[in-house]
Amino acid sequence: MHVVPGLKVLYFGTPVVLVSTRNEDGTANLAPISSAWWLGQYAMLGLGDAARTTANLLRERECVLSLPSSALADAVDRLALTTGRPDVPEKKAKQGYRYEPEKFAAAHLTEQPSDLVRPPRVAECPVQLECRVVAAHPFGGPALHATAFQAEVLRTHVEEDLVVPDTHHVDPEGWDPLITKFCEFYGGGHRLRPSRLADGWNMPHQRPGGERTARTGTA
């Protein structure tokens, strides 16, 4: 039997993407997102308009999309509830976000120079996509305040062990992406660790015995 619960969020399960961009002063910004998909050599990215990443993409028109494996869940979680904006938006402040100008250092990740764009790659990520923004579209209406970015992939970097020998294909058996399902971290089909982002969004939490309870974080 189906029910109509009136879902607050629709993060059914997508790969985490670390988006690196350049700030106005030339420093690097890094942000985790889970609203991304690919078709051919293009990616579509969904970001809120209040994000520093959105402003950087609109101004610089380029980025790197680094895809972390499930082993990097801790690093990604260190970026949760951080923003590159010194003037933290009121809504984010209520959720527990804080200003963090040194995103790579905060996540314990390493900047790696790119070949074709200015933003750096994330050295620890096994898949890295250098991109340029070719279009930006307002998305979601006045209640959401978001932008959908179309990005062309200019160059792809993949760990050698993930490439099927003598082909141009990634081995799906070897690639274990970090997945977010309703703000929780999953890899290999299993929940990996508690999520600060889920706390900030007051998502229900599953206890070891299977019982679900509301989190105590602020909504």
ABEGO torsion letter per residue (X at the ends): XBBBAGBABABAEBBBBBBBBBBAAGBBBBBBBABBBBBEABBBBBBBAABAAAAAAAAAGBBBBBBBBAAAAAAAAAABGBBABABBBAAAAAAGBBBBABAAAAAGBBBBBBAABABBBBAABABBBBBBBABBBBBGEAAAGBBBBBBBBABBBBBAAABBBGBABBBAAABBBBBBBGGBBBBGGBBABBBAAAAAAGBBBBBAAGBBBBBABBX
